[in-house]
Amino acid sequence: MRERDFWYIVCESRELPRGTVLARTVLEENLALYRDAEGKAAALQDRCRHRAAPLSQGFVREGNLVCPYHGWSYSRSGQVEAVPSEGGNFRKVAARCTPSYETRELDGYIYVRLESMPLIQTEPFRMRRHGEKGWHTVRVINFFENSVTNCIENFIDIPHTVYVHPGIFRKEQRQLIEVLIERKHGSVRAEYRNENTNLGWFSRFLNPGGAEITHTDEFFMPNISCVEYGMGPNRHLIITSQATPIGEHKTLVYTDVTYNYGIWTRLAAPWIKRYSQAIIDQDIVALRQQGEVIRKYGSEFANTPADTIHVYVENIQKEIEQGRDPRLLPEKSARVKMYI
């Protein structure tokens, strides 16, 4: 199993109307995105085979992507369909094809998979509750100067919240929290118990009745986190982040905040977006600083029991790096206590 075997978000559907060409990068592979004659998303390597011009600077004509330098025209499969300088003498030549990549469009996102012959057949991750009646989603997209693994671990890390987000999310109360953490089939799940209303400035809105909080954090290989809070009837919050690796220390994170707040669901959207972005802005700084230290001193960590969820995630990521299937790791679980 390899990183290229998985699906990665490259843009929102609305960012790619017909006739538009976008430049994107996944795992240091430069892509040119456009829609073909049927309106389906297509992804080609961002390089014309003729004189190496970037196809992302070209334009769409009759469902093909036209190079801006000499007008070579490519189909969604990467086949050259026309070479203007050859006129009527043009013939299709396999050696002129440029690499193309499989795409999927789902839940308002466009996904690309770089590997044409993946070791496992998968489909993109379905965003939970997306589009369901009574639920609403706000989306935020952010760039992080750190690896996918460190970003995802941050999103499912409880202890950092009282220091990176004091007041806005949590504040230090020295409350004892119990966590059941399980690793199986390439995923990690943490179920928290004994949480109270320590949710920052807006606890009265998020959980006005002081209901018992149900909270789970999940990781799905190799780049997805899902944080879910339940706070009584019509008080549900799901934060799903999909991290697209651009380069070794560059990650673009697409986050869906999907929630159900009863009669306040639609009205809460602007506030939810501002609140979410304010928290993410603080994480961006923390992860940039962590990334700078890692690049200088390496990523050898001194773990505590509270880091068990991270150890399990790193076990899975290590298997992928080594070209092995993490689903074959033995199932593992741990009960952990921590103070927040």
One Martini backbone bead per residue (centre of mass of N, CA, C, O) as a GRO file, in nm:
protein
  340
    1MET     BB    1   0.097   0.035   0.021
    2ARG     BB    2   0.029   0.374  -0.092
    3GLU     BB    3  -0.025   0.704  -0.114
    4ARG     BB    4  -0.125   0.684  -0.425
    5ASP     BB    5  -0.386   0.495  -0.356
    6PHE     BB    6  -0.532   0.749  -0.271
    7TRP     BB    7  -0.768   0.990  -0.198
    8TYR     BB    8  -0.777   1.344  -0.303
    9ILE     BB    9  -0.836   1.658  -0.257
   10VAL     BB   10  -0.840   1.947  -0.501
   11CYS     BB   11  -1.149   2.053  -0.491
   12GLU     BB   12  -1.419   2.219  -0.541
   13SER     BB   13  -1.673   2.206  -0.754
   14ARG     BB   14  -1.716   2.523  -0.781
   15GLU     BB   15  -1.410   2.572  -0.890
   16LEU     BB   16  -1.509   2.383  -1.164
   17PRO     BB   17  -1.611   2.505  -1.418
   18ARG     BB   18  -1.673   2.528  -1.720
   19GLY     BB   19  -1.359   2.628  -1.875
   20THR     BB   20  -1.182   2.561  -1.640
   21VAL     BB   21  -0.840   2.590  -1.510
   22LEU     BB   22  -0.645   2.401  -1.275
   23ALA     BB   23  -0.393   2.418  -1.028
   24ARG     BB   24  -0.237   2.130  -0.874
   25THR     BB   25  -0.107   1.953  -0.573
   26VAL     BB   26   0.010   1.604  -0.529
   27LEU     BB   27   0.274   1.469  -0.411
   28GLU     BB   28   0.440   1.666  -0.615
   29GLU     BB   29   0.208   1.661  -0.827
   30ASN     BB   30   0.124   1.818  -1.116
   31LEU     BB   31  -0.197   1.962  -1.201
   32ALA     BB   32  -0.466   1.954  -1.446
   33LEU     BB   33  -0.790   2.095  -1.434
   34TYR     BB   34  -1.106   1.981  -1.582
   35ARG     BB   35  -1.382   1.976  -1.812
   36ASP     BB   36  -1.545   1.795  -2.013
   37ALA     BB   37  -1.801   1.756  -2.238
   38GLU     BB   38  -1.972   1.616  -1.981
   39GLY     BB   39  -1.853   1.757  -1.702
   40LYS     BB   40  -1.610   1.597  -1.619
   41ALA     BB   41  -1.354   1.545  -1.428
   42ALA     BB   42  -1.009   1.624  -1.503
   43ALA     BB   43  -0.662   1.479  -1.491
   44LEU     BB   44  -0.341   1.615  -1.557
   45GLN     BB   45  -0.040   1.651  -1.624
   46ASP     BB   46   0.151   1.959  -1.593
   47ARG     BB   47   0.249   1.863  -1.910
   48CYS     BB   48   0.374   1.907  -2.210
   49ARG     BB   49   0.523   1.690  -2.445
   50HIS     BB   50   0.658   1.893  -2.626
   51ARG     BB   51   0.769   2.182  -2.431
   52ALA     BB   52   0.678   2.190  -2.118
   53ALA     BB   53   0.415   2.317  -2.073
   54PRO     BB   54   0.157   2.438  -1.884
   55LEU     BB   55  -0.167   2.329  -1.894
   56SER     BB   56  -0.298   2.525  -1.673
   57GLN     BB   57  -0.261   2.775  -1.897
   58GLY     BB   58  -0.483   2.691  -2.060
   59PHE     BB   59  -0.763   2.557  -2.256
   60VAL     BB   60  -1.099   2.489  -2.347
   61ARG     BB   61  -1.187   2.256  -2.625
   62GLU     BB   62  -1.422   2.040  -2.680
   63GLY     BB   63  -1.317   1.886  -2.401
   64ASN     BB   64  -1.025   1.993  -2.430
   65LEU     BB   65  -0.681   2.045  -2.361
   66VAL     BB   66  -0.499   2.343  -2.431
   67CYS     BB   67  -0.204   2.448  -2.512
   68PRO     BB   68  -0.043   2.770  -2.481
   69TYR     BB   69   0.202   2.734  -2.687
   70HIS     BB   70   0.103   2.515  -2.955
   71GLY     BB   71  -0.199   2.370  -2.928
   72TRP     BB   72  -0.217   2.120  -2.797
   73SER     BB   73  -0.457   1.845  -2.768
   74TYR     BB   74  -0.630   1.703  -2.479
   75SER     BB   75  -0.758   1.447  -2.335
   76ARG     BB   76  -0.856   1.290  -2.043
   77SER     BB   77  -0.637   1.048  -2.117
   78GLY     BB   78  -0.382   1.215  -2.269
   79GLN     BB   79  -0.453   1.236  -2.558
   80VAL     BB   80  -0.361   1.344  -2.863
   81GLU     BB   81  -0.587   1.527  -3.092
   82ALA     BB   82  -0.390   1.781  -3.167
   83VAL     BB   83  -0.163   1.942  -3.422
   84PRO     BB   84  -0.144   2.228  -3.584
   85SER     BB   85   0.136   2.197  -3.748
   86GLU     BB   86   0.019   1.923  -3.903
   87GLY     BB   87  -0.261   1.917  -3.966
   88GLY     BB   88  -0.358   1.662  -4.187
   89ASN     BB   89  -0.098   1.483  -4.071
   90PHE     BB   90  -0.222   1.392  -3.824
   91ARG     BB   91  -0.128   1.151  -3.563
   92LYS     BB   92  -0.167   0.921  -3.339
   93VAL     BB   93   0.063   0.900  -3.049
   94ALA     BB   94   0.151   0.736  -2.768
   95ALA     BB   95   0.417   0.903  -2.689
   96ARG     BB   96   0.235   1.178  -2.643
   97CYS     BB   97   0.124   1.109  -2.392
   98THR     BB   98  -0.024   1.207  -2.089
   99PRO     BB   99  -0.080   1.183  -1.778
  100SER     BB  100  -0.355   1.039  -1.608
  101TYR     BB  101  -0.634   1.077  -1.370
  102GLU     BB  102  -0.842   0.975  -1.143
  103THR     BB  103  -1.185   1.062  -1.070
  104ARG     BB  104  -1.402   1.227  -0.822
  105GLU     BB  105  -1.747   1.319  -0.729
  106LEU     BB  106  -1.819   1.436  -0.386
  107ASP     BB  107  -1.978   1.638  -0.175
  108GLY     BB  108  -1.841   1.891  -0.341
  109TYR     BB  109  -1.592   1.720  -0.441
  110ILE     BB  110  -1.263   1.670  -0.580
  111TYR     BB  111  -1.093   1.374  -0.676
  112VAL     BB  112  -0.762   1.214  -0.661
  113ARG     BB  113  -0.574   0.945  -0.817
  114LEU     BB  114  -0.246   0.851  -0.898
  115GLU     BB  115  -0.296   0.550  -0.905
  116SER     BB  116  -0.376   0.313  -1.158
  117MET     BB  117  -0.268   0.050  -0.963
  118PRO     BB  118  -0.396  -0.026  -0.695
  119LEU     BB  119  -0.383  -0.239  -0.418
  120ILE     BB  120  -0.656  -0.090  -0.357
  121GLN     BB  121  -1.011  -0.057  -0.359
  122THR     BB  122  -1.149   0.268  -0.341
  123GLU     BB  123  -1.331   0.532  -0.193
  124PRO     BB  124  -1.424   0.809  -0.102
  125PHE     BB  125  -1.499   0.990   0.161
  126ARG     BB  126  -1.784   1.030   0.347
  127MET     BB  127  -1.964   1.287   0.446
  128ARG     BB  128  -2.118   1.340   0.726
  129ARG     BB  129  -2.449   1.446   0.678
  130HIS     BB  130  -2.443   1.537   0.397
  131GLY     BB  131  -2.746   1.691   0.303
  132GLU     BB  132  -2.916   1.647   0.538
  133LYS     BB  133  -3.184   1.676   0.710
  134GLY     BB  134  -3.110   1.929   0.958
  135TRP     BB  135  -2.837   1.988   0.815
  136HIS     BB  136  -2.519   2.171   0.823
  137THR     BB  137  -2.252   2.319   0.615
  138VAL     BB  138  -1.920   2.426   0.668
  139ARG     BB  139  -1.635   2.561   0.487
  140VAL     BB  140  -1.276   2.509   0.518
  141ILE     BB  141  -0.952   2.635   0.396
  142ASN     BB  142  -0.610   2.523   0.472
  143PHE     BB  143  -0.270   2.605   0.530
  144PHE     BB  144   0.009   2.387   0.617
  145GLU     BB  145   0.340   2.369   0.780
  146ASN     BB  146   0.301   2.038   0.748
  147SER     BB  147   0.215   1.732   0.795
  148VAL     BB  148  -0.038   1.520   0.778
  149THR     BB  149   0.003   1.375   1.048
  150ASN     BB  150   0.029   1.629   1.231
  151CYS     BB  151  -0.242   1.749   1.161
  152ILE     BB  152  -0.430   1.514   1.241
  153GLU     BB  153  -0.331   1.492   1.533
  154ASN     BB  154  -0.427   1.771   1.617
  155PHE     BB  155  -0.742   1.724   1.562
  156ILE     BB  156  -0.719   1.464   1.794
  157ASP     BB  157  -0.618   1.665   2.028
  158ILE     BB  158  -0.680   1.753   2.356
  159PRO     BB  159  -0.445   1.884   2.538
  160HIS     BB  160  -0.390   2.144   2.350
  161THR     BB  161  -0.654   2.323   2.386
  162VAL     BB  162  -0.578   2.476   2.665
  163TYR     BB  163  -0.323   2.631   2.514
  164VAL     BB  164  -0.411   2.717   2.215
  165HIS     BB  165  -0.745   2.756   2.317
  166PRO     BB  166  -0.802   2.960   2.540
  167GLY     BB  167  -1.152   2.974   2.593
  168ILE     BB  168  -1.252   2.923   2.297
  169PHE     BB  169  -1.261   2.607   2.386
  170ARG     BB  170  -1.069   2.576   2.641
  171LYS     BB  171  -0.993   2.515   2.991
  172GLU     BB  172  -0.821   2.469   3.268
  173GLN     BB  173  -0.942   2.199   3.515
  174ARG     BB  174  -0.836   1.917   3.595
  175GLN     BB  175  -0.989   1.695   3.442
  176LEU     BB  176  -1.096   1.370   3.439
  177ILE     BB  177  -1.029   1.156   3.160
  178GLU     BB  178  -1.171   0.897   2.970
  179VAL     BB  179  -1.021   0.655   2.733
  180LEU     BB  180  -1.108   0.474   2.439
  181ILE     BB  181  -0.869   0.299   2.235
  182GLU     BB  182  -0.875   0.204   1.879
  183ARG     BB  183  -0.716  -0.036   1.654
  184LYS     BB  184  -0.847  -0.087   1.314
  185HIS     BB  185  -0.839  -0.124   0.984
  186GLY     BB  186  -0.685   0.166   0.947
  187SER     BB  187  -0.796   0.272   1.232
  188VAL     BB  188  -0.902   0.526   1.479
  189ARG     BB  189  -1.062   0.522   1.813
  190ALA     BB  190  -1.204   0.772   2.039
  191GLU     BB  191  -1.360   0.750   2.366
  192TYR     BB  192  -1.514   0.983   2.570
  193ARG     BB  193  -1.525   1.036   2.930
  194ASN     BB  194  -1.640   1.284   3.150
  195GLU     BB  195  -1.745   1.522   3.007
  196ASN     BB  196  -1.818   1.855   2.997
  197THR     BB  197  -1.868   2.214   2.945
  198ASN     BB  198  -1.562   2.249   2.826
  199LEU     BB  199  -1.613   2.480   2.543
  200GLY     BB  200  -1.591   2.765   2.622
  201TRP     BB  201  -1.745   3.062   2.544
  202PHE     BB  202  -1.997   2.873   2.394
  203SER     BB  203  -2.145   2.671   2.587
  204ARG     BB  204  -2.436   2.791   2.597
  205PHE     BB  205  -2.486   2.717   2.297
  206LEU     BB  206  -2.383   2.424   2.262
  207ASN     BB  207  -2.479   2.356   2.595
  208PRO     BB  208  -2.736   2.480   2.767
  209GLY     BB  209  -2.827   2.207   2.941
  210GLY     BB  210  -2.582   2.029   3.033
  211ALA     BB  211  -2.530   1.785   2.880
  212GLU     BB  212  -2.415   1.501   2.806
  213ILE     BB  213  -2.111   1.418   2.658
  214THR     BB  214  -2.036   1.309   2.336
  215HIS     BB  215  -1.706   1.178   2.229
  216THR     BB  216  -1.531   1.148   1.912
  217ASP     BB  217  -1.229   1.018   1.764
  218GLU     BB  218  -1.106   0.990   1.419
  219PHE     BB  219  -0.911   0.768   1.199
  220PHE     BB  220  -0.828   0.764   0.841
  221MET     BB  221  -0.661   0.635   0.612
  222PRO     BB  222  -0.406   0.884   0.577
  223ASN     BB  223  -0.607   1.186   0.604
  224ILE     BB  224  -0.843   1.145   0.836
  225SER     BB  225  -1.073   1.334   1.039
  226CYS     BB  226  -1.322   1.271   1.315
  227VAL     BB  227  -1.530   1.490   1.500
  228GLU     BB  228  -1.768   1.413   1.770
  229TYR     BB  229  -2.065   1.579   1.903
  230GLY     BB  230  -2.289   1.527   2.183
  231MET     BB  231  -2.572   1.751   2.338
  232GLY     BB  232  -2.826   1.637   2.269
  233PRO     BB  233  -3.091   1.747   2.132
  234ASN     BB  234  -3.001   1.933   1.869
  235ARG     BB  235  -2.665   1.872   1.947
  236HIS     BB  236  -2.459   1.852   1.676
  237LEU     BB  237  -2.102   1.777   1.594
  238ILE     BB  238  -1.903   1.769   1.284
  239ILE     BB  239  -1.545   1.721   1.219
  240THR     BB  240  -1.405   1.713   0.893
  241SER     BB  241  -1.074   1.616   0.780
  242GLN     BB  242  -0.886   1.667   0.473
  243ALA     BB  243  -0.554   1.583   0.381
  244THR     BB  244  -0.344   1.735   0.139
  245PRO     BB  245  -0.052   1.648  -0.008
  246ILE     BB  246   0.196   1.849  -0.148
  247GLY     BB  247   0.436   1.809   0.054
  248GLU     BB  248   0.635   1.735   0.311
  249HIS     BB  249   0.546   2.047   0.452
  250LYS     BB  250   0.261   2.044   0.281
  251THR     BB  251  -0.087   2.130   0.364
  252LEU     BB  252  -0.423   2.074   0.262
  253VAL     BB  253  -0.728   2.164   0.437
  254TYR     BB  254  -1.048   2.008   0.446
  255THR     BB  255  -1.334   2.146   0.622
  256ASP     BB  256  -1.618   2.004   0.786
  257VAL     BB  257  -1.897   2.163   0.944
  258THR     BB  258  -2.142   1.958   1.092
  259TYR     BB  259  -2.483   2.043   1.194
  260ASN     BB  260  -2.733   2.035   1.478
  261TYR     BB  261  -2.953   2.318   1.611
  262GLY     BB  262  -3.217   2.322   1.502
  263ILE     BB  263  -3.351   2.634   1.466
  264TRP     BB  264  -3.027   2.735   1.445
  265THR     BB  265  -2.877   2.618   1.204
  266ARG     BB  266  -2.873   2.847   0.986
  267LEU     BB  267  -2.807   3.098   1.171
  268ALA     BB  268  -2.515   2.975   1.268
  269ALA     BB  269  -2.313   2.977   1.027
  270PRO     BB  270  -2.134   3.235   1.063
  271TRP     BB  271  -2.036   3.164   1.347
  272ILE     BB  272  -1.913   2.886   1.291
  273LYS     BB  273  -1.701   2.985   1.091
  274ARG     BB  274  -1.549   3.183   1.276
  275TYR     BB  275  -1.489   2.986   1.507
  276SER     BB  276  -1.333   2.776   1.343
  277GLN     BB  277  -1.116   2.967   1.223
  278ALA     BB  278  -0.997   3.062   1.492
  279ILE     BB  279  -0.888   2.783   1.573
  280ILE     BB  280  -0.721   2.721   1.318
  281ASP     BB  281  -0.527   2.961   1.333
  282GLN     BB  282  -0.385   2.849   1.587
  283ASP     BB  283  -0.290   2.581   1.457
  284ILE     BB  284  -0.114   2.697   1.236
  285VAL     BB  285   0.099   2.809   1.425
  286ALA     BB  286   0.171   2.553   1.586
  287LEU     BB  287   0.252   2.381   1.329
  288ARG     BB  288   0.472   2.565   1.226
  289GLN     BB  289   0.653   2.547   1.474
  290GLN     BB  290   0.684   2.243   1.478
  291GLY     BB  291   0.803   2.215   1.191
  292GLU     BB  292   1.064   2.373   1.243
  293VAL     BB  293   1.177   2.180   1.459
  294ILE     BB  294   1.171   1.917   1.297
  295ARG     BB  295   1.366   2.012   1.067
  296LYS     BB  296   1.606   2.036   1.279
  297TYR     BB  297   1.552   1.764   1.498
  298GLY     BB  298   1.310   1.604   1.440
  299SER     BB  299   1.055   1.317   1.519
  300GLU     BB  300   1.120   1.261   1.828
  301PHE     BB  301   0.906   1.137   2.076
  302ALA     BB  302   0.770   1.194   2.409
  303ASN     BB  303   0.552   0.981   2.539
  304THR     BB  304   0.227   0.942   2.663
  305PRO     BB  305  -0.074   0.813   2.730
  306ALA     BB  306  -0.217   1.061   2.578
  307ASP     BB  307  -0.058   0.951   2.296
  308THR     BB  308  -0.188   0.688   2.188
  309ILE     BB  309  -0.335   0.788   1.933
  310HIS     BB  310  -0.069   0.865   1.788
  311VAL     BB  311   0.069   0.592   1.786
  312TYR     BB  312  -0.146   0.452   1.613
  313VAL     BB  313  -0.123   0.635   1.368
  314GLU     BB  314   0.186   0.589   1.321
  315ASN     BB  315   0.167   0.290   1.265
  316ILE     BB  316   0.007   0.324   1.000
  317GLN     BB  317   0.196   0.519   0.848
  318LYS     BB  318   0.442   0.332   0.849
  319GLU     BB  319   0.324   0.111   0.669
  320ILE     BB  320   0.289   0.288   0.420
  321GLU     BB  321   0.587   0.373   0.390
  322GLN     BB  322   0.661   0.047   0.361
  323GLY     BB  323   0.428  -0.089   0.175
  324ARG     BB  324   0.202  -0.166   0.375
  325ASP     BB  325  -0.082  -0.311   0.532
  326PRO     BB  326  -0.256  -0.181   0.805
  327ARG     BB  327  -0.492  -0.399   0.823
  328LEU     BB  328  -0.275  -0.624   0.940
  329LEU     BB  329  -0.279  -0.521   1.197
  330PRO     BB  330  -0.328  -0.563   1.507
  331GLU     BB  331  -0.550  -0.532   1.728
  332LYS     BB  332  -0.601  -0.239   1.944
  333SER     BB  333  -0.616  -0.140   2.302
  334ALA     BB  334  -0.698   0.144   2.533
  335ARG     BB  335  -0.693   0.279   2.865
  336VAL     BB  336  -0.720   0.628   2.940
  337LYS     BB  337  -0.582   0.888   3.146
  338MET     BB  338  -0.670   1.243   3.172
  339TYR     BB  339  -0.592   1.592   3.196
  340ILE     BB  340  -0.793   1.921   3.139
   0.00000   0.00000   0.00000
